[in-house]
């Protein structure tokens, strides 16, 4: 595994996230990812991202987060993994996405606390922090997910 450069356009520190991922602390890494996303978007006080804040997510920072997740999960987790599934495997259908990556079970969306925080989780399951949905019901956020993945595209993850 090559060492991921911890680059940030806004001075974010990725050392803790790297340490959590390196030691397989997936839940803590998911929480840290959410906190970082809120910080780099300037939405810490709100505690969630809105659609306008997606465009404020610096590409350098999204790339750093994604590369850390992809590297330490051996390609199983990361925003780029989720984007590939969303585009190619489920044809941008948010409910099918939830089913495919394990965010939905038997037609019901899981709360963040019920996600599978292990390396054995379905491919694309993490990061599940989804700061863009953390305070809301996942199933209502297909449009927001679409906008988030547009940002992932723009940033070429």
N, C-alpha and C positions, 0 to 999 in steps of 0.2 A: 504494500500500500504506500503510495507516495504521500508525502506530507502536504496537506492542503494549506496554502497561504491564507492567513486570516485577515483578508483585506476588507476595508470598510470605507465608504465615502463619507461617513458621518462620525467616525471615531468609535464605533461599536466595538466591544471587546468580545471575541469569540473563544477565548481560552477555556472558559467554564463549559461551554457547549461542546467543545472538542473533547474535554476530559470526560464529560458525562457519556458521550457517544462511545468513546474509546473503552469505557468500562461497562458498556451495555446497560446503562441506566436510562432506559428508553422513556419512561414516564417523566423523569426529571429533565431529560433533554427536550421533550415535547413542551414542558412548561417553560423552559429557558428559551426555546425557539419563539414561543408566543410573546414572552416578555421582550425579546430582541426586536421582533417585528413591530410591536407597539412603539418601542423606543425609536427605531429608525424612521418610523412614519410620523413621529410626534403625537402619538395618540395614547400615551401612558395614562393620562388622567381620565380619559374616556373608558379605557379598558377593552376596547374592541375597535376593529377597523371598519370604516364604511367604504362604499365604492369609490368615493373621491380620494381616499387615502391610498388606494392601491397604486396610483400613479406617483405617489411620494415615496414608494419603496425603492430605494436605490438599487440599481441592477447589480452593482458590485456586491452589495450585501446579500441580495437574494442568491447570487451565484455562490458566495461563501457558505451560506447556510445549506444550500442544496448539495454542494460538493462534500461538505462534512457528512451529511446524512447518507448520501450515496456511497461514499468511501467506507464509512464505518459499518454500514449495513450490507456491504458487498453487493450493492446495486438493487437492494430490495426496497429501500425507502428514499424519499426525497420528493421535492416539488416536480422535478423533471420526470420522475417515474410516474407520479400521479398524472401529470399532463399527458404523457404518452398513453396511459390507460384511458384517460378521458377522451382523447382525440381518436385513437386507433381501435381500442377494444370495445368501447361502449358508445361510440358515435355521439359524444357530447350529451348523453342522456344522464342527468344527475342521479336519478333513482337507480339506474343500472350501475352507475359509478359506485354509489353507496353499497350496493349488493356485491359488486366485484371486489372492492377493497375491504369489505367487512365493517363498514360504518353503519350498515343497515342489516338487521337480522329479522327474517320472517316479516318483511314489510315495515318494520319499525326502526326508526333512527335511534342509534345508541347515544347516550350522553357521553361527553368526553371522559368521564370517570369510568365508563364501562369498556373503553377501548382495550385492545389487546396490546399491552406494552411489553412485547417479547419479540425476539428475532424470528419467531415462528409465526408471527402475524401475517396475514395475507400481503402479498406484494402491493406496495402503494398505501398500506394502512397508515403509515407514519411519514412525516409528522401529521398528526391528527389534530393538533392544537387549533388549526384553522382559526387564527385570530379573527378572521372575517366572519366566523360563525360562532365564536366562543360564547357569546351572550344570547344567542338566538337558537331557534329550532333549525337543525341542519336541513331538513327537507324543504324549507321555504327559501333556500338560498341558492337555487340553481343559477339565477341571473348574476348574483355576486360571484359565484364560483367561476362562471364564464368570464367575468371581468378580471378576476384574479389570474386566470390562466392566460388571458390576453396579455397581462403584464409579464407573465412567465415567458410568453412568446417574444415579446418586445425585448426582454432581457436575454433572449437566446439561451435559455437553460436547456 
